[in-house]
Amino acid sequence: MGGTSPCASCKLLRRRCSKECIFAPYFPSDDPRKFAIVHKVFGASNVSKMLQELPVHQRADAVSSLVYEANARVRDPVYGCVGAISYLQNQVSQLQMQLAVAQAEILCVQMQQQEPTITTQVDQDHKSLLLSVNNNFEPLPHYLNFPSSSSSSSNVFQDPHEPLKRESFWT
């Protein structure tokens, strides 16, 4: 920075701050903790190399990301930002589940409030029709029986009352 006070990085590293100091625009002398934590996690040399490889207009965002990641690494040395992201994703999942439960409860209450009007509209004939349709329902396993490859029948479903034929794959 020339004649003014050195930037936070030059203060911490105890070196002279030049006009070309790559850290000066991003680590001002009034916030030394910002550089100290980035230096502790990434190292001054690595941060310098990263910043030199980036275009000038992207450096401020990079420094902001490095500071955020360094803070996360200090709090959680193993997972860093990923730990924070995972925690927040779990919170979102739990809140979505709570919302779904609340919406289901609201729907149940609404259905219970409408139930007396619905049951009075359905007469006995409709009830008996519904019961007869439900009693004629056949179990689904007959849909899972596949015709044999040698059968000439074009019917995909096998009659549930007909015994299954045993075939070999190698004949």
Disulfide bonds with the S-S distance in Angstrom:
none
